């Protein structure tokens, strides 16, 4: 919702409800879905998402909403966004927040919070969330005002996407979500894990020397290869040097399961004293 400036007041700027500021910022960063369990502290955000074309996926438990957001991040390599209502709504989502931290999954957690004007008076589900979630997140902060919301969303998403990725948390007091503030200029581009810093030249030279001197090199790739969009480089390296590839974590699938250089599990045939042939060593099971 936008409040137009008073007629004859050219210096004033349109004022926008805080929940709509949230939705506008999410939309500007390409977010298309908000996972949640409906809670009263979040209604302004829902109104904003409906107005700005962000689909609301409403589930039956906050834990499910938070895990769905992480699942979305894993499937798309884009930030998953979840909105959790105040108090137990946030604590119900903490297992998924911890999972996202361990998996390096970029996730933005938006939390409703008791209004600042009534803080300390026993407001509905009043709880200081940041001390709970800070050890599990890359970024955790409470908005200081309605006008601060767009910049806070920018900072949280940037933190969530910067390598190594992970969850970020933004607390939105109810009076800020319902209050009015001016929209911010268009945001800067978010970090792209595929455009990470260049490789260290000395480390790269050392790796090349090790590969050249290796008799039977293999590739073991894990989750960060997936987040870094390294599947094409992995395939090129394996095919150039004819190296077997073993994949772990989210890297599973970065080389097709039917590729001749993909191996799932392999071990020597100890009872006969024979080494496993490529045929017997190949996929014991699908990844």
C-alpha positions as CSV (number, residue, x, y, z in Angstrom):
1,X,0.0,0.0,0.0
2,X,1.4,3.4,-1.0
3,X,0.3,6.7,0.6
4,X,0.6,9.6,-1.8
5,X,2.3,12.8,-0.6
6,X,0.1,15.7,0.4
7,X,-0.9,17.8,-2.5
8,X,1.3,20.9,-2.8
9,X,4.2,19.2,-0.9
10,X,6.8,18.4,-3.6
11,X,9.5,17.6,-1.1
12,X,7.6,14.6,0.3
13,X,8.0,11.1,-1.1
14,X,5.4,8.3,-1.2
15,X,5.1,6.4,2.0
16,X,4.8,2.6,1.8
17,X,3.7,0.1,4.5
18,X,6.6,-1.9,5.9
19,X,5.2,-5.3,4.7
20,X,5.0,-3.9,1.2
21,X,8.6,-2.7,1.5
22,X,9.6,-6.3,2.3
23,X,7.7,-7.6,-0.7
24,X,9.1,-5.0,-3.1
25,X,12.6,-5.8,-2.0
26,X,12.1,-9.5,-2.4
27,X,10.6,-9.0,-5.8
28,X,13.5,-6.7,-6.9
29,X,15.9,-9.6,-6.0
30,X,14.0,-12.1,-8.0
31,X,12.2,-13.9,-5.2
32,X,9.0,-15.7,-6.4
33,X,7.9,-17.7,-3.4
34,X,7.4,-17.1,0.3
35,X,7.1,-20.2,2.5
36,X,5.2,-19.7,5.8
37,X,2.6,-20.8,8.4
38,X,0.1,-18.0,8.7
39,X,0.7,-15.8,11.8
40,X,-0.7,-12.5,12.8
41,X,2.7,-10.8,13.0
42,X,3.2,-11.4,9.3
43,X,-0.1,-10.2,7.8
44,X,1.4,-7.0,6.4
45,X,4.1,-9.0,4.6
46,X,1.4,-11.3,3.1
47,X,-0.5,-8.4,1.8
48,X,2.7,-7.1,0.2
49,X,3.5,-10.4,-1.4
50,X,0.0,-10.7,-2.8
51,X,0.2,-7.1,-4.2
52,X,3.6,-7.7,-5.8
53,X,3.1,-11.2,-7.3
54,X,5.1,-13.3,-4.8
55,X,3.4,-16.7,-4.3
56,X,2.6,-17.5,-0.7
57,X,3.1,-21.2,0.1
58,X,1.2,-21.8,3.4
59,X,2.0,-25.0,5.3
60,X,0.8,-26.6,8.6
61,X,4.0,-26.2,10.7
62,X,6.8,-23.6,10.8
63,X,9.4,-26.4,10.7
64,X,7.9,-27.6,7.4
65,X,7.9,-24.0,6.0
66,X,11.6,-23.5,6.9
67,X,12.7,-26.9,5.5
68,X,10.7,-26.1,2.3
69,X,12.6,-22.9,1.9
70,X,15.9,-24.7,2.2
71,X,14.7,-27.3,-0.2
72,X,13.8,-24.6,-2.7
73,X,17.3,-23.2,-2.3
74,X,18.8,-26.6,-2.9
75,X,16.7,-27.2,-6.0
76,X,17.1,-23.8,-7.6
77,X,20.5,-22.5,-6.2
78,X,18.5,-19.3,-5.4
79,X,17.7,-18.0,-1.9
80,X,14.8,-19.7,-0.2
81,X,12.6,-17.3,1.8
82,X,10.6,-18.3,4.8
83,X,8.4,-16.1,7.1
84,X,8.0,-17.2,10.7
85,X,5.7,-15.7,13.2
86,X,7.0,-14.4,16.6
87,X,8.2,-16.5,19.5
88,X,7.5,-20.3,19.0
89,X,7.1,-19.7,15.3
90,X,10.8,-18.8,15.1
91,X,12.0,-21.5,17.5
92,X,10.0,-24.1,15.5
93,X,12.1,-23.2,12.5
94,X,15.5,-23.5,14.1
95,X,16.3,-27.1,13.0
96,X,15.9,-26.0,9.4
97,X,18.0,-22.9,10.0
98,X,20.8,-25.2,11.4
99,X,20.4,-27.5,8.4
100,X,20.8,-24.6,6.0
101,X,24.0,-23.5,7.8
102,X,25.5,-27.0,7.6
103,X,24.5,-27.4,3.9
104,X,25.6,-23.8,2.9
105,X,22.0,-23.3,1.6
106,X,21.2,-19.6,1.0
107,X,18.1,-18.9,3.0
108,X,16.4,-15.7,4.2
109,X,14.4,-16.1,7.4
110,X,11.9,-13.2,8.0
111,X,10.5,-13.1,11.5
112,X,7.5,-11.3,13.0
113,X,8.3,-9.7,16.4
114,X,6.3,-8.0,19.1
115,X,6.0,-4.3,18.5
116,X,8.8,-2.1,19.9
117,X,6.4,0.3,21.5
118,X,5.2,-2.5,23.8
119,X,8.4,-4.4,24.2
120,X,8.8,-5.7,27.8
121,X,5.1,-5.6,28.5
122,X,4.3,-9.2,27.7
123,X,3.1,-8.7,24.2
124,X,1.8,-11.7,22.3
125,X,4.6,-14.3,21.8
126,X,7.2,-11.7,22.8
127,X,10.7,-13.2,22.5
128,X,14.1,-11.8,21.6
129,X,14.9,-14.0,18.7
130,X,18.4,-12.8,17.6
131,X,20.3,-14.4,20.5
132,X,18.7,-17.7,19.7
133,X,19.4,-17.7,15.9
134,X,22.7,-15.7,15.7
135,X,24.9,-18.8,16.4
136,X,23.2,-20.6,13.4
137,X,23.1,-17.8,10.9
138,X,25.5,-15.7,8.9
139,X,23.5,-12.5,9.6
140,X,20.9,-11.7,12.2
141,X,19.4,-8.3,12.9
142,X,16.2,-6.5,14.0
143,X,14.9,-3.6,12.0
144,X,15.4,-0.3,13.7
145,X,12.6,1.4,11.7
146,X,10.2,0.9,8.8
147,X,12.5,2.9,6.5
148,X,15.5,0.6,7.4
149,X,13.7,-2.5,6.0
150,X,14.9,-2.5,2.4
151,X,18.5,-2.1,3.3
152,X,18.3,-4.8,5.9
153,X,16.8,-7.2,3.3
154,X,19.6,-6.3,0.9
155,X,22.3,-7.0,3.6
156,X,20.7,-10.3,4.7
157,X,20.4,-11.7,1.1
158,X,23.9,-10.7,0.3
159,X,25.2,-12.5,3.4
160,X,23.1,-15.6,2.6
161,X,24.5,-15.8,-0.9
162,X,28.2,-14.9,-0.3
163,X,30.4,-18.0,-0.2
164,X,30.1,-20.1,1.8
165,X,26.3,-19.6,1.6
166,X,23.9,-20.0,4.5
167,X,20.9,-18.7,6.4
168,X,20.3,-15.0,7.2
169,X,17.7,-13.7,9.7
170,X,15.7,-10.4,9.8
171,X,13.5,-9.5,12.7
172,X,10.5,-7.3,11.8
173,X,8.7,-5.7,14.8
174,X,5.0,-5.5,14.2
175,X,4.9,-1.7,14.4
176,X,7.6,-1.5,11.7
177,X,5.8,-3.9,9.5
178,X,2.6,-1.9,9.8
179,X,4.3,1.5,9.8
180,X,5.1,3.6,6.7
181,X,8.4,4.5,5.2
182,X,10.0,5.6,1.9
183,X,11.1,3.0,-0.6
184,X,14.9,2.8,-1.2
185,X,16.7,3.1,-4.6
186,X,17.0,-0.1,-6.7
187,X,19.3,-2.6,-5.0
188,X,22.7,-3.6,-6.1
189,X,23.2,-7.1,-7.7
190,X,23.5,-9.9,-5.2
191,X,26.6,-12.1,-5.0
192,X,26.8,-14.9,-7.5
193,X,28.6,-18.1,-6.2
194,X,29.5,-18.9,-9.9
195,X,31.5,-15.6,-10.0
196,X,33.6,-16.3,-6.9
197,X,37.1,-14.9,-6.4
198,X,39.8,-16.1,-8.8
199,X,41.9,-19.1,-7.8
200,X,45.1,-18.5,-5.8
201,X,47.8,-18.9,-8.4
202,X,50.3,-20.7,-6.1
203,X,47.6,-23.1,-4.9
204,X,46.5,-23.7,-8.5
205,X,50.1,-24.4,-9.6
206,X,50.6,-26.8,-6.7
207,X,47.4,-28.7,-7.7
208,X,48.5,-29.0,-11.3
209,X,51.9,-30.3,-10.2
210,X,50.2,-32.9,-8.0
211,X,47.9,-34.0,-10.8
212,X,50.8,-34.3,-13.3
213,X,52.8,-36.5,-10.8
214,X,49.9,-38.7,-9.8
215,X,49.7,-42.3,-11.0
216,X,46.0,-42.9,-10.4
217,X,44.3,-39.5,-9.7
218,X,40.6,-39.4,-8.8
219,X,38.2,-36.5,-8.2
220,X,36.2,-36.3,-5.0
221,X,33.8,-33.4,-5.2
222,X,31.3,-32.2,-2.6
223,X,28.5,-29.6,-1.9
224,X,30.5,-26.5,-2.7
225,X,31.0,-27.6,-6.2
226,X,27.2,-27.6,-6.6
227,X,26.7,-24.1,-5.0
228,X,29.6,-22.8,-7.2
229,X,28.0,-24.0,-10.4
230,X,31.1,-26.1,-11.1
231,X,29.5,-29.1,-12.9
232,X,30.7,-28.1,-16.4
233,X,34.3,-27.6,-15.2
234,X,34.2,-30.9,-13.3
235,X,33.1,-32.8,-16.4
236,X,35.8,-31.1,-18.6
237,X,38.5,-31.9,-16.1
238,X,37.5,-35.5,-15.7
239,X,37.2,-36.1,-19.4
240,X,40.5,-34.4,-20.2
241,X,42.5,-36.4,-17.7
242,X,40.3,-39.5,-17.8
243,X,39.8,-39.5,-14.0
244,X,37.2,-41.4,-12.0
245,X,34.8,-39.1,-10.2
246,X,33.2,-39.6,-6.8
247,X,30.5,-37.2,-5.7
248,X,29.2,-36.4,-2.2
249,X,26.6,-34.2,-0.7
250,X,24.8,-31.8,-3.1
251,X,27.4,-32.5,-5.7
252,X,25.7,-35.8,-6.5
253,X,24.2,-35.4,-9.9
254,X,26.8,-32.9,-11.1
255,X,28.2,-35.7,-13.3
256,X,25.5,-37.8,-14.9
257,X,25.0,-41.2,-13.2
258,X,25.4,-43.0,-16.6
259,X,28.7,-41.2,-17.4
260,X,31.6,-43.6,-18.0
261,X,33.8,-41.8,-15.4
262,X,31.2,-41.6,-12.6
263,X,31.6,-44.0,-9.7
264,X,29.3,-44.3,-6.7
265,X,31.1,-46.9,-4.6
266,X,34.1,-49.0,-5.3
267,X,36.4,-51.3,-3.2
268,X,39.0,-54.0,-3.9
269,X,38.0,-57.6,-4.0
270,X,40.0,-58.6,-1.0
271,X,39.1,-62.3,-0.8
272,X,40.5,-63.1,-4.2
273,X,43.4,-60.7,-4.0
274,X,42.1,-59.1,-7.2
275,X,41.4,-55.4,-7.7
276,X,38.0,-54.4,-8.7
277,X,37.5,-54.1,-12.4
278,X,35.9,-50.9,-13.7
279,X,32.7,-52.9,-14.4
280,X,32.5,-54.4,-10.9
281,X,33.6,-51.1,-9.2
282,X,31.0,-49.0,-10.9
283,X,27.8,-47.9,-9.3
284,X,26.8,-50.2,-6.5
285,X,23.8,-48.0,-6.1
286,X,22.4,-44.8,-7.5
287,X,23.6,-41.5,-5.8
